[in-house]
Amino acid sequence: MNRSRLAVTGVAVLATLMFVSACVNKPPATTPTQVKPAMQVLTEAAEKTKGQSFKYALVYGEILTGSGSRDEKGNATRDVTVKTGANGLSIAAKIMTIVGDRVFVKLDLGAMGALVPGLANVGNRWLVVNGNKLNPNSLSASLVPNPDSSTVDSFVKGVVTAENVSVTEVKGTVDLAKGGAPVALPASEMAKLTAAQKVVAFTATVDSQGRIVKTVVSMPAVAGYPASPLTTTYSDFGSTITITMPPETESVDAPDTIYLLLP
């Protein structure tokens, strides 16, 4: 065999060895991350936080701002400022609900508070409100938090359609009649909406642990208010939150005029 043949043979052997080496050392093919269906993302998010304590804040257009917390037993607090559609009155309220039938309220009506019979001497004490006297179709009744109020689970129950926008965001539609809004609408106002008007758009943001930390619901024009986004943020899941009933010395039965103010 002459030198030229040896050279060609050597090159061929070297190329073969390089090919074999590349195949042996080739990194394993990576399997693309499977994106969960959006509805599964939301359902699992609800399960992750069900029965946990949490804090939240909400903004409903220019109508309502508020914040609150809920312990693992369902006791809840809510600080809210709302502009009533009927008379333009701005009401600031601290509301505490103890599981059962105990509702405690502190109202700030500004200078008007001193003019309301029964409120002038209340001072900083809690008003014990009889929930049975509140009109169930009223806005004020819908502001009172209950054991399920503002929970991620109650929001997800109302979801009709959902799709992934990214690994941290889901969008879709939610039926307000089934859930979806942390501030419930009065039943009388909900009845004025058509079935189509009750189904509105939403976006939900999920954190690295798969928990919903923000929702934005496109609320329709209702109860005399213009169509506005309702934004809710959630935080401190599972944290220690202590909500206890105010002592008797710090509370007083709400006067009848309160139920007239909160129609």
Phi and psi in degrees as a GROMACS rama.xvg file:
@    title "Ramachandran Plot"
@    xaxis  label "Phi"
@    yaxis  label "Psi"
@TYPE xy
-81.4601  174.704  ASN-2
-64.8806  -36.8367  ARG-3
-63.5132  -39.6146  SER-4
-66.5094  -39.3403  ARG-5
-62.5261  -39.2694  LEU-6
-63.6992  -45.5131  ALA-7
-62.841  -42.863  VAL-8
-63.4359  -40.9033  THR-9
-62.4293  -42.098  GLY-10
-63.4287  -41.7537  VAL-11
-63.5591  -43.2227  ALA-12
-64.4157  -42.7692  VAL-13
-62.1598  -42.2214  LEU-14
-64.0589  -38.7614  ALA-15
-65.3909  -42.7329  THR-16
-63.7501  -39.46  LEU-17
-65.3595  -39.0729  MET-18
-64.7901  -44.7918  PHE-19
-63.5613  -42.1183  VAL-20
-62.4313  -41.2152  SER-21
-63.8986  -39.1626  ALA-22
-67.6043  -39.6491  CYS-23
-68.5132  -40.4673  VAL-24
-93.1782  4.32794  ASN-25
-62.8184  127.343  LYS-26
-61.0508  144.161  PRO-27
-62.4739  145.296  PRO-28
-63.8376  135.712  ALA-29
-90.5625  139.535  THR-30
-88.8866  123.459  THR-31
-59.3712  142.132  PRO-32
-61.5065  129.521  THR-33
-80.9854  124.15  GLN-34
-85.3529  126.753  VAL-35
-69.55  148.5  LYS-36
-56.5001  143.571  PRO-37
-57.0112  -40.0069  ALA-38
-65.2707  -34.4843  MET-39
-67.8447  -38.6734  GLN-40
-58.2641  -45.3161  VAL-41
-69.2708  -42.5258  LEU-42
-62.5178  -44.3453  THR-43
-66.7821  -34.6842  GLU-44
-62.15  -40.6491  ALA-45
-65.4242  -40.5241  ALA-46
-65.989  -36.698  GLU-47
-63.3008  -29.9121  LYS-48
-111.199  0.176699  THR-49
-62.1025  130.644  LYS-50
77.7602  4.69777  GLY-51
-95.8196  155.898  GLN-52
-75.6894  158.073  SER-53
-166.148  168.035  PHE-54
-119.691  157.466  LYS-55
-152.266  161.77  TYR-56
-139.213  147.228  ALA-57
-142.761  150.714  LEU-58
-136.441  125.503  VAL-59
-117.607  89.9964  TYR-60
51.3099  -132.684  GLY-61
-102.85  12.5765  GLU-62
-89.2607  -43.0552  ILE-63
-145.274  138.292  LEU-64
-131.275  147.994  THR-65
-170.984  170.54  GLY-66
-151.061  162.658  SER-67
-171.356  -178.138  GLY-68
-150.524  160.581  SER-69
-143.01  132.291  ARG-70
-89.3543  176.679  ASP-71
-68.1007  -15.2129  GLU-72
-88.8578  -11.4371  LYS-73
102.836  -4.08486  GLY-74
-65.6817  141.32  ASN-75
-141.113  153.911  ALA-76
-128.97  154.145  THR-77
-151.931  126.953  ARG-78
-106.025  122.835  ASP-79
-143.141  144.469  VAL-80
-122.044  123.431  THR-81
-133.058  141.249  VAL-82
-99.9479  115.714  LYS-83
-74.2557  137.728  THR-84
-72.242  -25.5281  GLY-85
-71.669  -46.7145  ALA-86
-128.027  6.572  ASN-87
74.456  6.01074  GLY-88
-70.021  135.506  LEU-89
-98.9763  121.132  SER-90
-115.081  126.137  ILE-91
-105.965  128.178  ALA-92
-140.109  143.148  ALA-93
-106.788  124.056  LYS-94
-123.157  131.834  ILE-95
-125.657  130.022  MET-96
-119.021  121.062  THR-97
-97.324  131.796  ILE-98
-48.2187  127.673  VAL-99
124.578  -131.236  GLY-100
-122.066  20.0931  ASP-101
-96.5706  117.35  ARG-102
-123.118  124.775  VAL-103
-116.811  136.761  PHE-104
-136.379  139.912  VAL-105
-118.683  124.604  LYS-106
-109.728  141.008  LEU-107
-121.291  103.355  ASP-108
-105.27  12.1525  LEU-109
67.2146  -144.542  GLY-110
-62.7544  -24.4499  ALA-111
-67.5994  -25.87  MET-112
-58.09  -37.2148  GLY-113
-70.5368  -16.8083  ALA-114
-92.8646  -10.5003  LEU-115
-85.1528  121.581  VAL-116
-54.263  129.18  PRO-117
94.6014  -11.8309  GLY-118
-103.635  -20.0502  LEU-119
-57.3664  -34.653  ALA-120
-105.786  11.7418  ASN-121
-72.6717  -35.8265  VAL-122
66.3382  -133.845  GLY-123
-99.0969  16.3176  ASN-124
-78.3416  157.965  ARG-125
-79.6639  141.604  TRP-126
-92.1299  128.4  LEU-127
-88.2283  111.176  VAL-128
-97.8115  133.069  VAL-129
-84.2585  106.947  ASN-130
-57.9332  -27.6707  GLY-131
-70.0775  -18.7981  ASN-132
-89.272  -11.6503  LYS-133
-78.7256  134.264  LEU-134
-63.8918  116.57  ASN-135
-61.6166  -17.8766  PRO-136
-93.3362  6.47395  ASN-137
-91.3148  159.445  SER-138
-64.5191  -39.7644  LEU-139
-62.6253  -39.2048  SER-140
-63.6745  -35.5715  ALA-141
-72.8281  -17.6946  SER-142
-82.2163  -15.9167  LEU-143
-74.3589  118.166  VAL-144
-69.0087  145.728  PRO-145
-124.14  177.46  ASN-146
-54.6762  -27.2809  PRO-147
-100.04  -2.76555  ASP-148
-60.6971  132.037  SER-149
68.8397  4.87459  SER-150
-73.8358  151.892  THR-151
-60.1631  -37.9373  VAL-152
-60.2644  -42.8056  ASP-153
-66.5333  -31.7994  SER-154
-67.5107  -48.9119  PHE-155
-63.0021  -31.2224  VAL-156
-59.1089  -25.722  LYS-157
-91.5639  -5.71401  GLY-158
-67.6032  131.269  VAL-159
-100.744  -50.0915  VAL-160
-133.074  153.861  THR-161
-154.027  144.481  ALA-162
-146.676  149.629  GLU-163
-77.2202  132.79  ASN-164
-96.9694  -40.5726  VAL-165
-156.413  -173.784  SER-166
-69.7116  -15.0495  VAL-167
-117.829  0.363761  THR-168
-137.41  136.406  GLU-169
-124.37  141.052  VAL-170
-128.054  161.86  LYS-171
171.618  -150.609  GLY-172
-129.07  152.122  THR-173
-136.918  142.136  VAL-174
-93.561  113.165  ASP-175
-64.3895  -22.2016  LEU-176
-74.3776  -18.3712  ALA-177
-108.015  -8.9482  LYS-178
146.429  -156.965  GLY-179
96.6038  -21.9122  GLY-180
-122.966  123.633  ALA-181
-65.9733  -19.1461  PRO-182
-110.342  111.199  VAL-183
-69.0316  147.748  ALA-184
-87.6603  145.145  LEU-185
-55.9996  140.112  PRO-186
-58.0303  -36.4669  ALA-187
-65.5899  -35.27  SER-188
-78.1069  -36.1817  GLU-189
-61.0779  -36.635  MET-190
-66.0934  -20.5892  ALA-191
-78.9542  -15.051  LYS-192
-86.1231  143.769  LEU-193
-75.3589  166.892  THR-194
-57.9518  -39.1447  ALA-195
-68.4081  -37.3141  ALA-196
-69.4077  -23.3653  GLN-197
-77.5988  -18.1057  LYS-198
-97.2694  110.325  VAL-199
-125.295  164.958  VAL-200
-77.9809  152.524  ALA-201
-147.891  160.378  PHE-202
-130.637  147.384  THR-203
-133.108  135.252  ALA-204
-106.212  134.021  THR-205
-115.017  139.369  VAL-206
-87.5594  -176.301  ASP-207
-65.393  -17.6365  SER-208
-97.0083  7.0704  GLN-209
79.8659  21.0255  GLY-210
-103.359  141.804  ARG-211
-73.8841  124.034  ILE-212
-115.361  -7.19859  VAL-213
-159.048  137.974  LYS-214
-132.283  145.382  THR-215
-128.653  116.44  VAL-216
-111.181  129.861  VAL-217
-84.183  91.6001  SER-218
-72.3625  141.714  MET-219
-80.2383  170.314  PRO-220
-66.7984  123.864  ALA-221
-159.366  152.15  VAL-222
55.6123  31.1919  ALA-223
83.0684  1.26857  GLY-224
-102.165  149.36  TYR-225
-73.1695  162.049  PRO-226
-59.2365  130.402  ALA-227
-148.734  151.139  SER-228
-76.0285  142.637  PRO-229
-113.108  109.601  LEU-230
-106.347  127.784  THR-231
-126.6  131.245  THR-232
-116.271  143.145  THR-233
-118.816  146.154  TYR-234
-156.133  173.123  SER-235
55.8803  40.5692  ASP-236
-62.0072  132.019  PHE-237
77.4219  5.08455  GLY-238
-76.3942  166.061  SER-239
-78.7773  113.098  THR-240
-125.019  121.353  ILE-241
-110.739  118.319  THR-242
-123.536  114.573  ILE-243
-123.113  153.775  THR-244
-67.3565  134.4  MET-245
-62.1833  144.439  PRO-246
-65.4009  158.059  PRO-247
-58.5848  -31.9891  GLU-248
-69.1445  -14.7625  THR-249
-109.307  13.4762  GLU-250
-140.456  157.077  SER-251
-149.613  146.557  VAL-252
-61.4368  135.64  ASP-253
-66.3566  135.581  ALA-254
-69.8752  159.15  PRO-255
-59.4489  -26.7997  ASP-256
-63.0135  -25.324  THR-257
-60.4145  -40.1247  ILE-258
-71.5597  -19.7065  TYR-259
-81.1416  -31.6396  LEU-260
-75.6621  -26.0775  LEU-261
-111.171  66.7045  LEU-262
